[in-house]
């Protein structure tokens, strides 16, 4: 999306923002946008970490207590040697 905007597009956006908000408001707006992005990233990290921890707990619960060497449904090996 932003790859189609060139350097002149960014300059034009900066000039429009300067005209709309004035030089005194732009630093405040920049800080507010930065805080918003930071809070969003922290929230996303919390959601991801909660999801990862719940996945680990589910995997631990689903682990079998005793591991069989061969499950019953596994096919038996076939002797392919020629008779003597």
Buried (B, 14 or more C-beta within 10 A) or exposed (E): EEEEEEEEEEEEEEEEBEEEEEEEEBEEEEEEEEEEEEEEEEEEEEEEEEEEEEEEEEEEEEEEEEEEEEEEEEEEEEEEEEEE
